[in-house]
Amino acid sequence: MSQERGPQDKPTADRRFLQGAPYADASFIETDAWRALRIMGEFVEGFDALARLGPAVSVFGSARTPRDDPEYERAVDLAARLAQLGFTIITGGGPGVMEAANKGAHEAGGVSVGLGIELPHEEGVNAYCNLAIDFRYFFVRKTMFVKYAQAFVIFPGGYGTLDELFESLTLVQTGKIEHFPIVLVGIDYWQGLLDWLRGTMSEEHKIEPKDLALLRLTDDIDEAVGWIVEAFEADRAEAQLAQAAPRQAEAVEAESERQAQGGTIAE
């Protein structure tokens, strides 16, 4: 029994999909549905690339900091010390403080990660990144900074640096991420901001006094490294206790069962 076939000139979905230029309709790549797939792809790529990094520290600061600036050298020093202790260094992959931190980690033999972003005035990741990922979307990139870091170190910077600072504070304050060190390096630069937070924002009850304790301020790289290591060791000890607790509970339960069985037999 034969089936009637449709018109031969009616385009099928496969035919439209496989149709090449100059006749293909590429407008779909500008749709929200396609953007959603692209966003998902960026998340997958980032998770795949960063999942096995181990302990890491995200370092932020101005892209405009010149190489002969003391802040540049301090960022190199901090990143090198952390890398020698086994921490991966994650930056935005740009010049300035980001380049300095990547340089310090790279020259110390550590893992140096650059998470680049598509911007009209940026030229891609710096030469000191041995793992580089480029992102189209800021919010995907920000997720990677937060998800894989055990601490934030924030050098003097502009709007982008402040964005990362206050986003990290908000996530810790609201319990969206675990409490980890947020270290400001540069007392002269950051003190005015802290005075305003303490003297205006806190006094007008826009934040609680305890929220100010989420930030640590220093000019001493040794002190900054010490805070990070101390917090990491405390978190690791807490995690080990949490892992051991179920095993201890199981052992206590098993011992209770043995004693109950022994008591029954004795009767």
C-alpha positions as CSV (number, residue, x, y, z in Angstrom):
1,M,0.0,0.0,0.0
2,S,1.6,3.2,-1.1
3,Q,1.6,6.5,0.8
4,E,1.1,9.8,-0.7
5,R,4.2,11.9,-0.5
6,G,4.3,15.6,0.2
7,P,5.3,18.2,-2.4
8,Q,8.9,17.8,-3.5
9,D,9.5,21.5,-3.2
10,K,8.5,21.8,0.4
11,P,11.6,22.5,2.5
12,T,12.1,20.1,5.5
13,A,13.6,21.1,8.8
14,D,16.8,19.0,7.9
15,R,17.0,20.8,4.6
16,R,16.7,24.2,6.1
17,F,19.3,23.2,8.8
18,L,21.8,22.0,6.2
19,Q,21.3,24.8,3.8
20,G,24.5,26.7,3.3
21,A,25.4,30.3,2.5
22,P,24.4,32.5,0.8
23,Y,20.9,31.2,1.4
24,A,21.1,30.2,5.1
25,D,19.2,32.3,7.6
26,A,21.6,33.1,10.4
27,S,19.3,35.4,12.3
28,F,18.7,32.7,14.9
29,I,22.1,33.3,16.5
30,E,20.8,36.7,17.7
31,T,17.8,35.1,19.5
32,D,17.5,34.7,23.3
33,A,17.2,31.0,22.9
34,W,20.5,30.8,21.2
35,R,22.1,33.1,23.7
36,A,20.9,30.8,26.5
37,L,22.7,27.9,24.8
38,R,25.8,30.0,24.5
39,I,25.6,31.0,28.2
40,M,25.2,27.4,29.1
41,G,28.2,26.5,27.0
42,E,30.4,29.1,28.8
43,F,29.4,27.6,32.1
44,V,30.2,24.1,31.0
45,E,33.6,25.2,29.6
46,G,34.5,27.1,32.7
47,F,33.5,24.2,35.0
48,D,35.4,21.7,32.9
49,A,38.5,23.8,32.9
50,L,38.6,24.8,36.6
51,A,37.0,21.9,38.5
52,R,40.4,20.3,39.3
53,L,42.4,23.4,40.3
54,G,42.5,22.7,44.0
55,P,42.7,25.6,46.5
56,A,42.7,29.0,44.7
57,V,42.8,32.7,45.4
58,S,41.2,35.3,43.2
59,V,43.2,38.5,42.8
60,F,41.6,41.8,41.6
61,G,43.0,45.2,40.9
62,S,43.3,47.9,38.3
63,A,44.2,47.1,34.7
64,R,45.9,50.6,34.6
65,T,48.5,49.9,37.2
66,P,51.9,50.4,35.4
67,R,54.7,47.8,35.8
68,D,56.9,50.3,37.7
69,D,54.2,50.9,40.3
70,P,54.9,49.5,43.8
71,E,51.4,47.9,43.7
72,Y,52.5,45.9,40.7
73,E,55.5,44.4,42.6
74,R,53.4,43.7,45.7
75,A,50.9,41.8,43.5
76,V,53.8,39.8,42.0
77,D,55.1,39.1,45.5
78,L,51.8,38.0,47.0
79,A,50.9,35.7,44.1
80,A,54.4,34.1,44.1
81,R,54.1,33.3,47.8
82,L,50.7,31.9,47.5
83,A,51.7,29.8,44.5
84,Q,54.7,28.4,46.4
85,L,52.2,27.3,49.1
86,G,50.1,25.4,46.5
87,F,47.4,28.0,45.8
88,T,46.2,28.6,42.2
89,I,46.1,32.3,41.3
90,I,43.0,33.4,39.4
91,T,42.7,36.9,37.8
92,G,40.8,38.6,35.1
93,G,43.7,37.9,32.8
94,G,44.3,41.6,31.8
95,P,47.2,44.0,32.3
96,G,48.1,45.9,35.5
97,V,47.6,44.1,38.8
98,M,46.1,41.1,37.0
99,E,49.2,40.7,34.9
100,A,51.4,41.1,38.0
101,A,49.5,38.4,39.9
102,N,49.7,36.0,37.0
103,K,53.4,36.8,36.6
104,G,54.1,36.0,40.2
105,A,52.3,32.7,40.1
106,H,53.8,31.7,36.7
107,E,57.4,32.6,37.8
108,A,56.9,30.6,41.0
109,G,55.9,27.5,39.1
110,G,52.3,27.7,40.1
111,V,49.0,27.5,38.2
112,S,48.2,30.9,36.8
113,V,44.6,31.4,35.5
114,G,43.3,34.2,33.4
115,L,39.5,34.6,33.0
116,G,39.3,37.1,30.1
117,I,36.2,39.0,29.1
118,E,35.1,40.3,25.7
119,L,35.6,44.1,25.9
120,P,36.1,46.7,23.2
121,H,39.3,48.1,24.8
122,E,40.9,44.9,26.0
123,E,43.6,42.9,24.1
124,G,43.0,39.4,25.5
125,V,44.7,37.7,28.4
126,N,48.3,38.5,29.4
127,A,51.3,36.3,28.6
128,Y,51.7,34.9,32.1
129,C,48.5,32.8,32.1
130,N,49.1,29.1,31.7
131,L,45.3,28.5,31.7
132,A,43.2,31.0,29.9
133,I,39.5,31.1,29.3
134,D,37.6,33.9,27.4
135,F,34.1,34.8,28.3
136,R,31.4,36.8,26.6
137,Y,29.2,37.3,29.7
138,F,30.3,39.0,32.9
139,F,28.0,37.0,35.1
140,V,29.5,33.7,33.9
141,R,33.0,34.9,34.5
142,K,32.1,36.2,38.0
143,T,30.7,32.8,38.9
144,M,34.1,31.3,38.1
145,F,35.9,33.8,40.3
146,V,33.7,33.0,43.3
147,K,33.1,29.3,42.8
148,Y,36.7,28.2,42.8
149,A,38.3,30.7,45.2
150,Q,39.1,30.2,48.9
151,A,40.0,33.9,49.3
152,F,39.8,37.3,47.5
153,V,42.7,39.7,47.5
154,I,41.8,43.2,46.2
155,F,44.4,45.7,45.3
156,P,43.6,49.4,44.4
157,G,41.4,49.6,41.3
158,G,38.4,51.2,39.7
159,Y,34.8,50.3,39.0
160,G,35.4,46.8,38.0
161,T,37.5,46.2,41.2
162,L,34.7,47.7,43.3
163,D,32.2,45.6,41.6
164,E,34.0,42.4,42.5
165,L,34.6,43.7,46.1
166,F,31.0,44.5,46.8
167,E,29.7,41.4,45.1
168,S,31.9,39.2,47.2
169,L,30.8,41.0,50.3
170,T,27.2,40.6,49.4
171,L,27.5,36.9,48.8
172,V,29.3,36.3,52.1
173,Q,26.9,38.6,54.0
174,T,23.8,36.8,52.6
175,G,25.3,33.3,53.2
176,K,25.4,32.5,49.5
177,I,29.0,31.4,49.8
178,E,31.1,30.3,52.7
179,H,32.8,33.0,54.7
180,F,36.4,33.3,53.4
181,P,38.9,36.1,53.7
182,I,38.4,39.3,51.7
183,V,41.7,41.1,51.9
184,L,42.2,44.7,50.9
185,V,45.8,45.6,50.1
186,G,46.6,49.3,50.3
187,I,45.7,51.1,53.5
188,D,46.0,54.6,52.0
189,Y,43.8,53.7,49.1
190,W,41.1,51.8,50.9
191,Q,40.9,53.6,54.3
192,G,38.6,56.3,53.1
193,L,36.1,53.7,51.8
194,L,36.2,51.9,55.1
195,D,35.7,55.1,57.1
196,W,32.6,55.8,55.0
197,L,31.2,52.3,55.5
198,R,31.8,52.6,59.2
199,G,30.8,56.2,59.6
200,T,27.9,56.7,57.2
201,M,26.6,53.4,56.0
202,S,26.8,51.6,59.4
203,E,25.6,54.6,61.4
204,E,22.6,55.0,59.2
205,H,21.9,51.3,59.8
206,K,22.3,50.3,56.1
207,I,24.6,47.5,57.3
208,E,25.2,45.9,60.6
209,P,28.5,46.6,62.5
210,K,29.4,42.9,62.2
211,D,29.4,43.3,58.4
212,L,32.5,45.4,58.6
213,A,34.4,42.4,60.0
214,L,34.0,40.7,56.6
215,L,36.9,42.9,55.4
216,R,40.6,42.9,56.3
217,L,42.9,45.7,55.5
218,T,46.7,45.6,55.3
219,D,49.9,46.8,53.6
220,D,51.8,43.8,54.7
221,I,52.0,40.9,52.2
222,D,53.1,38.5,54.9
223,E,50.0,39.3,56.9
224,A,47.7,38.9,53.9
225,V,49.2,35.5,53.1
226,G,49.0,34.5,56.8
227,W,45.3,35.3,56.9
228,I,44.6,33.3,53.8
229,V,46.5,30.2,55.0
230,E,45.0,30.4,58.4
231,A,41.5,30.5,57.0
232,F,42.2,27.7,54.5
233,E,43.6,25.4,57.3
234,A,40.6,26.1,59.5
235,D,38.2,25.3,56.7
236,R,40.1,22.1,55.9
237,A,40.0,21.0,59.5
238,E,36.3,21.7,59.7
239,A,35.7,19.7,56.5
240,Q,37.7,16.8,57.8
241,L,35.6,16.8,61.0
242,A,32.4,16.9,59.0
243,Q,33.5,13.9,57.0
244,A,34.5,12.0,60.1
245,A,31.3,12.7,61.9
246,P,29.1,10.3,59.9
247,R,31.7,7.5,60.3
248,Q,31.9,8.1,64.1
249,A,28.1,8.1,64.3
250,E,28.0,4.8,62.3
251,A,30.6,3.3,64.7
252,V,28.6,4.3,67.8
253,E,25.4,2.9,66.3
254,A,27.2,-0.4,65.4
255,E,28.6,-0.7,68.9
256,S,25.2,0.0,70.4
257,E,23.7,-2.8,68.2
258,R,26.5,-5.2,69.3
259,Q,25.9,-4.4,73.0
260,A,22.1,-4.9,72.5
261,Q,22.6,-8.2,70.8
262,G,25.0,-9.3,73.5
263,G,22.5,-8.4,76.2
264,T,19.8,-10.3,74.5
265,I,21.9,-13.4,74.3
266,A,23.0,-13.2,77.9
267,E,19.4,-13.1,79.0
